[in-house]
Amino acid sequence: MILYSSRDPYSSLWWMHGSVIPDVTWVSCIAALHAAIAVYFKENYNLFVSDTSHTLVGTTIGFLLIMKAVLAYLHYNEARQVFFEFMDSVRNLCVHVHSYGAVESEEQARFLILERTSICKHLCVLYYSLIMHLRRQPLLPKDSLLYLYLHPKDLEVWLASDIRPLTCLTWLGTDIAKLCDRGIYPAPAAVMMSAEISRMVNLVGRMERVRDVPTIPFAYFQFCNWASLLYCLSVPAAVATHDTYYTSAAALSFFIALTVLGINALGDQLQRPFGLGPNDMPLTRHGLALQHELYTFFPFFHFRYGAFPLFKPELEILPPEDPRSASMSTVVEIGEQKSNWGPARAKVLAAGRLGNRRLRKFREAKDRREDIVRRLVASPRPV
């Protein structure tokens, strides 16, 4: 999504990235060439098109194109509204998870820390899965670190799932049920969190409908494209009826075609709000914001997973029809995947013995967790 200043509208007049002007300029140039030809035939052979009938047709086509653009914007606005409602539900769930959780023993405190970390992991995987699902991409990017966030068995279930966001929501419900069964979360709080998860299930279904249901029927879509193209190619003949100057007739035909085709292109661009276009929803940017909020809410999650974030500024989850998708995605085979935990752990231990300051946090992991446990046991409020 392109950000612009509404207080200075003229500063973005020449921004071509995300604009519909470059897409329709070539057809507008053809219309300008037709205008020169129409002026030649008007002057030499007195051949022209009645401007009255052409004006009536243009008015009708204008109403059709405006209606198409309005319907496309309503479709885009619905997608944006549903998406932000989903993000609000995720934030509400994070607040509830952080606000509740009174413990009475060190065992309960350790279990609470682990389950909170598990909930944070599943929230990250949920949003990652949602982006892949909305863009119809079943394959993971080659540089994805998703396998570090899931147990191998859970990863196998995730890969075999048809609707992966629902699988992640099921895991979140299981995490909350575990905390409720241990007596860490009271039953009313667990019911409130389950209600947020149910709301997220409904919102995922609404986003699916926005993605799958066409903005306008195919007959309307095709007719608008044909009508706008034919009108723009015939408008020079009507302009040449009154304007017999080559330059002015070509310029006027160019701007008329640019306006009509631009409105039609607006309706086409806004029909896929979850894509990778410059005017589509910035899903990756919101993933970075969600990840940062989880790091802020839950410091131990940041301590454990901050070194290998799931969302990065350069992350691109491409739809299957994108030509770059074949080289950037791959299928994860559980049986062939080799774990690097053993060699990595040996390197960390060796660096710890040598006093490597950059890996100090790995040596202090147990001390950090036990410090949080002591504070949780000492106070019924969460830390």
C-alpha positions as CSV (number, residue, x, y, z in Angstrom):
1,M,0.0,0.0,0.0
2,I,1.3,3.4,-1.0
3,L,1.2,6.1,1.7
4,Y,0.6,9.7,0.6
5,S,-0.1,13.1,2.1
6,S,-3.8,14.2,1.8
7,R,-2.8,17.8,2.8
8,D,-0.5,18.2,-0.3
9,P,-2.4,16.5,-3.1
10,Y,-0.2,18.0,-5.9
11,S,3.0,16.4,-4.5
12,S,2.0,12.9,-5.8
13,L,0.8,13.9,-9.3
14,W,3.9,12.4,-10.9
15,W,4.0,9.2,-8.9
16,M,3.6,6.4,-11.4
17,H,4.1,3.4,-9.0
18,G,0.6,2.2,-8.2
19,S,-1.0,4.5,-10.6
20,V,-3.4,3.4,-13.4
21,I,-2.1,6.0,-15.8
22,P,0.8,3.9,-17.2
23,D,-1.5,1.0,-17.9
24,V,-3.9,3.0,-20.1
25,T,-1.5,5.5,-21.7
26,W,-0.8,3.3,-24.7
27,V,-4.5,2.9,-25.6
28,S,-4.8,6.7,-25.1
29,C,-2.0,7.3,-27.6
30,I,-3.8,5.1,-30.1
31,A,-6.9,7.2,-29.6
32,A,-4.8,10.3,-30.3
33,L,-3.5,8.8,-33.5
34,H,-7.1,8.0,-34.5
35,A,-8.0,11.6,-33.9
36,A,-5.4,12.7,-36.5
37,I,-6.8,10.2,-39.0
38,A,-10.3,11.3,-38.3
39,V,-9.4,15.0,-38.9
40,Y,-7.9,14.0,-42.2
41,F,-11.0,12.2,-43.4
42,K,-13.2,15.0,-42.2
43,E,-11.3,17.6,-44.1
44,N,-10.8,15.6,-47.3
45,Y,-13.8,13.3,-47.5
46,N,-16.3,14.9,-45.1
47,L,-16.6,11.6,-43.1
48,F,-17.5,12.0,-39.4
49,V,-19.6,10.5,-36.6
50,S,-22.6,12.3,-35.2
51,D,-21.6,13.8,-31.8
52,T,-25.2,13.6,-30.4
53,S,-25.5,9.8,-30.5
54,H,-21.9,9.4,-29.3
55,T,-22.5,11.7,-26.3
56,L,-25.5,9.6,-25.3
57,V,-23.5,6.4,-25.5
58,G,-20.6,8.0,-23.6
59,T,-23.0,9.1,-20.8
60,T,-24.3,5.5,-20.5
61,I,-20.9,4.0,-20.4
62,G,-19.8,6.5,-17.8
63,F,-22.6,5.5,-15.5
64,L,-21.6,1.8,-15.9
65,L,-17.9,2.5,-15.2
66,I,-18.7,4.6,-12.2
67,M,-20.9,1.9,-10.8
68,K,-18.1,-0.7,-11.4
69,A,-15.5,1.5,-9.6
70,V,-17.9,2.0,-6.6
71,L,-18.6,-1.7,-6.3
72,A,-14.9,-2.5,-6.4
73,Y,-14.2,0.1,-3.7
74,L,-16.9,-1.3,-1.5
75,H,-15.4,-4.8,-2.0
76,Y,-12.0,-3.4,-1.0
77,N,-13.4,-1.6,2.0
78,E,-15.1,-4.7,3.2
79,A,-11.8,-6.6,3.0
80,R,-10.0,-3.9,4.9
81,Q,-12.7,-3.8,7.6
82,V,-12.7,-7.6,8.1
83,F,-9.0,-7.7,8.2
84,F,-8.7,-5.0,10.9
85,E,-11.4,-6.7,12.9
86,F,-9.3,-9.9,12.8
87,M,-6.2,-7.9,14.0
88,D,-8.3,-6.4,16.8
89,S,-9.4,-9.9,17.9
90,V,-5.7,-11.0,18.0
91,R,-4.8,-8.1,20.1
92,N,-7.7,-8.7,22.5
93,L,-6.6,-12.3,22.9
94,C,-3.0,-11.2,23.6
95,V,-4.3,-8.8,26.3
96,H,-6.4,-11.5,27.9
97,V,-3.6,-14.0,27.9
98,H,-1.3,-11.5,29.5
99,S,-3.8,-10.2,32.0
100,Y,-4.8,-13.5,33.6
101,G,-2.8,-16.2,35.1
102,A,-2.4,-16.4,38.9
103,V,0.0,-19.1,40.1
104,E,0.6,-20.7,43.4
105,S,3.7,-22.8,42.8
106,E,6.8,-22.8,40.7
107,E,5.5,-25.7,38.6
108,Q,2.5,-23.7,37.6
109,A,4.6,-20.7,36.9
110,R,6.9,-22.7,34.5
111,F,3.8,-24.2,32.8
112,L,2.3,-20.7,32.4
113,I,5.5,-19.4,30.8
114,L,5.7,-22.3,28.4
115,E,2.0,-22.0,27.4
116,R,2.2,-18.3,26.9
117,T,5.2,-18.9,24.6
118,S,3.2,-21.5,22.8
119,I,0.3,-19.2,22.3
120,C,2.6,-16.5,20.9
121,K,4.1,-19.1,18.5
122,H,0.7,-20.2,17.3
123,L,-0.4,-16.6,16.9
124,C,2.6,-15.9,14.6
125,V,2.0,-19.1,12.7
126,L,-1.7,-18.2,12.5
127,Y,-1.1,-14.9,10.8
128,Y,1.6,-16.4,8.5
129,S,-0.9,-19.2,7.5
130,L,-3.6,-16.6,6.9
131,I,-1.4,-14.7,4.4
132,M,-0.6,-17.9,2.5
133,H,-4.3,-18.9,2.6
134,L,-5.6,-15.6,1.2
135,R,-3.0,-15.7,-1.6
136,R,-3.7,-19.4,-2.4
137,Q,-0.1,-20.4,-1.8
138,P,0.3,-23.9,-0.5
139,L,4.1,-23.9,-0.6
140,L,6.5,-22.4,2.0
141,P,9.1,-19.9,0.9
142,K,12.6,-21.4,0.8
143,D,13.9,-19.0,3.5
144,S,10.9,-19.5,5.8
145,L,11.7,-20.2,9.5
146,L,8.2,-21.7,10.2
147,Y,9.7,-25.1,11.0
148,L,11.4,-23.6,14.0
149,Y,8.0,-22.5,15.5
150,L,6.3,-25.9,15.3
151,H,7.0,-29.4,16.6
152,P,7.7,-31.8,13.7
153,K,4.4,-33.6,14.3
154,D,2.5,-30.3,14.3
155,L,4.3,-29.2,11.2
156,E,3.3,-32.4,9.5
157,V,-0.4,-31.7,10.5
158,W,0.0,-28.1,9.3
159,L,1.3,-29.1,5.9
160,A,-1.5,-31.7,5.4
161,S,-4.2,-29.2,6.4
162,D,-6.4,-27.7,3.7
163,I,-7.4,-24.6,5.8
164,R,-4.3,-23.9,7.8
165,P,-5.6,-20.9,9.8
166,L,-8.3,-23.1,11.3
167,T,-5.7,-25.6,12.4
168,C,-3.8,-22.8,14.2
169,L,-6.9,-21.6,15.8
170,T,-7.5,-25.1,17.1
171,W,-4.1,-25.1,18.7
172,L,-4.8,-21.8,20.4
173,G,-8.0,-23.2,21.8
174,T,-6.0,-26.3,23.1
175,D,-3.4,-24.0,24.8
176,I,-6.1,-22.0,26.6
177,A,-7.9,-25.2,27.7
178,K,-4.7,-26.6,29.2
179,L,-4.2,-23.4,31.3
180,C,-7.8,-23.6,32.4
181,D,-7.5,-27.3,33.3
182,R,-4.5,-26.5,35.5
183,G,-6.5,-23.9,37.4
184,I,-4.2,-21.1,36.2
185,Y,-6.9,-19.4,34.2
186,P,-10.4,-19.0,35.7
187,A,-13.3,-20.4,33.7
188,P,-14.8,-17.0,32.8
189,A,-11.5,-15.8,31.4
190,A,-11.1,-19.0,29.4
191,V,-14.7,-18.6,28.0
192,M,-13.8,-15.0,27.1
193,M,-10.7,-16.1,25.2
194,S,-12.6,-18.9,23.5
195,A,-15.1,-16.3,22.3
196,E,-12.3,-14.3,20.7
197,I,-11.1,-17.5,18.9
198,S,-14.6,-18.2,17.7
199,R,-14.8,-14.6,16.4
200,M,-11.5,-15.1,14.5
201,V,-12.9,-18.3,12.9
202,N,-15.9,-16.2,11.6
203,L,-13.6,-13.5,10.4
204,V,-11.4,-16.0,8.5
205,G,-14.5,-17.2,6.8
206,R,-15.5,-13.7,5.8
207,M,-12.1,-13.0,4.4
208,E,-12.4,-16.2,2.3
209,R,-15.7,-15.0,0.9
210,V,-14.1,-11.7,0.0
211,R,-11.3,-13.5,-1.8
212,D,-13.5,-16.0,-3.6
213,V,-16.7,-14.2,-4.5
214,P,-16.2,-11.9,-7.6
215,T,-16.8,-8.2,-7.0
216,I,-19.1,-8.0,-10.1
217,P,-20.5,-10.7,-12.4
218,F,-18.4,-11.7,-15.4
219,A,-20.9,-10.4,-17.9
220,Y,-20.7,-6.9,-16.3
221,F,-16.9,-7.1,-16.1
222,Q,-16.5,-8.1,-19.7
223,F,-19.1,-5.6,-21.1
224,C,-17.5,-2.7,-19.3
225,N,-14.1,-3.5,-20.7
226,W,-15.4,-3.9,-24.3
227,A,-17.6,-0.8,-24.1
228,S,-14.8,1.5,-22.7
229,L,-12.3,0.3,-25.3
230,L,-14.6,0.7,-28.2
231,Y,-15.8,4.1,-27.0
232,C,-12.2,5.4,-26.6
233,L,-11.3,4.2,-30.1
234,S,-14.4,5.9,-31.6
235,V,-14.3,9.1,-29.7
236,P,-11.7,10.8,-32.1
237,A,-14.3,10.6,-34.9
238,A,-16.8,12.5,-32.8
239,V,-14.2,15.1,-31.7
240,A,-13.2,15.7,-35.3
241,T,-16.8,16.8,-36.1
242,H,-16.1,20.2,-34.5
243,D,-12.4,20.3,-34.0
244,T,-10.5,20.1,-37.3
245,Y,-7.0,20.9,-35.8
246,Y,-4.7,17.9,-35.7
247,T,-3.0,18.9,-32.4
248,S,-6.0,19.9,-30.4
249,A,-8.2,17.0,-31.6
250,A,-5.4,14.5,-30.8
251,A,-4.8,16.0,-27.3
252,L,-8.6,16.1,-26.5
253,S,-9.0,12.5,-27.6
254,F,-6.0,11.4,-25.6
255,F,-7.4,12.9,-22.3
256,I,-10.9,11.6,-22.9
257,A,-9.5,8.0,-23.4
258,L,-7.2,8.4,-20.4
259,T,-10.1,9.4,-18.2
260,V,-12.5,6.6,-19.3
261,L,-9.9,3.8,-19.3
262,G,-8.5,5.0,-16.0
263,I,-11.9,4.7,-14.3
264,N,-12.3,1.2,-15.7
265,A,-8.8,0.3,-14.6
266,L,-9.5,1.5,-11.0
267,G,-12.4,-1.0,-10.8
268,D,-10.1,-3.8,-12.0
269,Q,-7.3,-3.1,-9.6
270,L,-9.4,-2.9,-6.4
271,Q,-11.0,-6.4,-6.9
272,R,-8.1,-8.3,-5.3
273,P,-7.3,-6.6,-2.0
274,F,-5.1,-9.4,-0.6
275,G,-2.7,-9.6,-3.5
276,L,0.8,-8.1,-4.0
277,G,-0.2,-5.0,-5.9
278,P,0.9,-1.5,-4.7
279,N,-2.7,-0.7,-3.8
280,D,-3.4,-4.0,-2.0
281,M,-3.5,-4.6,1.7
282,P,0.1,-4.6,3.3
283,L,-0.2,-8.0,5.0
284,T,3.5,-8.4,5.6
285,R,3.8,-5.0,7.3
286,H,1.0,-5.9,9.7
287,G,2.7,-9.2,10.4
288,L,5.8,-7.3,11.5
289,A,3.7,-5.1,13.7
290,L,2.0,-8.1,15.3
291,Q,5.4,-9.8,15.9
292,H,6.7,-6.7,17.6
293,E,3.6,-6.4,19.8
294,L,4.1,-10.0,20.9
295,Y,7.7,-9.3,21.7
296,T,6.6,-6.4,23.9
297,F,3.8,-8.3,25.7
298,F,5.8,-11.4,26.3
299,P,9.6,-10.8,26.9
300,F,10.3,-14.5,27.3
301,F,8.9,-15.1,23.8
302,H,11.2,-12.4,22.5
303,F,14.1,-14.0,24.4
304,R,13.4,-17.4,22.9
305,Y,12.4,-16.5,19.3
306,G,13.7,-13.0,18.7
307,A,16.9,-14.4,17.0
308,F,14.9,-16.0,14.2
309,P,11.8,-13.9,13.5
310,L,9.0,-15.4,11.3
311,F,8.3,-12.0,9.7
312,K,11.0,-9.9,8.0
313,P,10.7,-6.7,6.0
314,E,11.9,-8.6,2.9
315,L,9.3,-11.4,3.3
316,E,7.3,-12.2,0.2
317,I,4.6,-14.8,0.1
318,L,3.7,-15.0,-3.6
319,P,0.5,-16.4,-5.1
320,P,1.0,-19.5,-7.3
321,E,0.3,-17.6,-10.6
322,D,3.3,-15.2,-9.9
323,P,6.3,-16.3,-12.1
324,R,8.6,-15.8,-9.2
325,S,6.7,-18.3,-7.0
326,A,8.4,-21.4,-8.6
327,S,11.9,-20.3,-7.6
328,M,11.1,-18.9,-4.1
329,S,8.8,-21.6,-2.8
330,T,9.5,-25.2,-1.9
331,V,7.8,-28.2,-0.4
332,V,9.0,-29.1,3.1
333,E,9.6,-32.8,3.5
334,I,9.5,-33.9,7.2
335,G,11.4,-37.1,6.6
336,E,14.2,-35.5,4.7
337,Q,14.6,-32.4,7.0
338,K,17.7,-32.6,9.1
339,S,17.8,-30.9,12.5
340,N,20.7,-28.5,13.2
341,W,19.9,-28.4,16.9
342,G,22.7,-30.8,17.9
343,P,25.6,-29.0,16.2
344,A,24.1,-25.6,17.1
345,R,23.9,-26.6,20.8
346,A,27.5,-27.8,20.8
347,K,28.6,-24.5,19.3
348,V,26.7,-22.5,21.9
349,L,28.2,-24.6,24.7
350,A,31.7,-24.1,23.3
351,A,31.1,-20.4,22.9
352,G,29.9,-20.3,26.5
353,R,33.0,-21.9,27.8
354,L,35.1,-19.4,25.8
355,G,33.1,-16.4,27.2
356,N,31.5,-15.3,23.9
357,R,29.4,-12.2,24.8
358,R,27.2,-12.4,21.7
359,L,25.9,-15.8,22.9
360,R,25.6,-14.8,26.5
361,K,21.7,-14.9,26.4
362,F,21.8,-18.6,25.6
363,R,23.9,-19.3,28.8
364,E,21.4,-17.1,30.8
365,A,18.2,-18.8,29.5
366,K,17.6,-20.9,32.6
367,D,18.4,-18.0,34.9
368,R,16.0,-15.7,33.0
369,R,13.2,-18.2,33.1
370,E,13.7,-18.9,36.8
371,D,13.7,-15.2,37.6
372,I,10.3,-14.8,35.9
373,V,9.1,-17.9,37.8
374,R,10.0,-16.3,41.1
375,R,8.3,-13.1,40.3
376,L,5.1,-14.9,39.2
377,V,5.0,-16.9,42.4
378,A,5.6,-13.9,44.5
379,S,2.8,-11.9,42.9
380,P,-0.6,-13.1,41.7
381,R,-0.5,-10.5,38.9
382,P,1.3,-11.5,35.7
383,V,4.8,-10.1,35.0
